[in-house]
Amino acid sequence: MIAYLLRRLMWAIPTLIGVNLLVFTLFFIVNSPDDMARAQLGSKRVTQEAIERWKADRGYDKPLFWNSRAQGLARVSDTIFVQKSARMFLLDFGKSDVGRDINRELSQRMWPSLALALPVFVLGLFAAIVFALVLVFFRATWLDFTGVVLCVVLMSISALFYILAGQYLFARTWNLVPISGFLPGVDAWRFLVLPILIGLVSGLGANVRWYRALFLEEIEKDYVRTARAKGLSEAAVLFRHVLKNGMIPILTGAVVLIPSLFLGSLLSESFFGIPGLGSFTIDAILQQDFAVVRAMVFIGALLYILGLMLTDVSYTLVDPRVRLQ
């Protein structure tokens, strides 16, 4: 197991370095600090002195890779690459372009994002698997047909419609929950119950259809016929064998959602006024706060790589053949 994880880690480190270099290239070479300054100050009637002052206030006036004016190690360390890019490997994201402490913002905003995304992820995964197994159990019946039609209907409706309809019915018309906002502590559930419900409904159709297709493919394999020949019931075959062998593609699909647990939901947090990382990212894009955007891109890549490693570990739990590789 340790050797298996070390091989995955040796693959993950150069990938993260490549992402960091790509982000640095996009933000500091393709889009120069002068371009960022003009975007913040306005491209019309902005003087070069104002641009240089803006760059100096944010540390963008340094050389990119080599500072010939410095001495010793400062020639390398006192550069934009080390100060703005390499330090992200230490999870030190510095100040945003508007003066906010990014690490402090991340530590405060990740909890509302987790409070929203984690229930949607766990409950949505559980509900989709259970409903898919029920449809497979009653396959080729009216219940299966009705379930598939309902899944297609749910898939065909935009998530934005669910948000607007949910706010109109549950918040404005029936006054069951607040229409937007957030309060920390025990009162947070009042603001989270509606976005969690909408997150479950909006993703249920696609997941159920996908899991149903996976289980239908598994149920035609030889080991299922062998299990039936031994006298096992259809429910035992589904939940004891088909479910276990279908977990690898399910885990692979679930890893895509792991970064969203921390990065938050852009739509839900924006429309419901939840101060999470999703709304933090949207605000940074609207304000053209490039430091925050760089940090969120790097964190997203890091979380995705960690999710892939967790998925590899989970493979060893559901498929013993992986342990031998």
Disulfide bonds with the S-S distance in Angstrom:
none
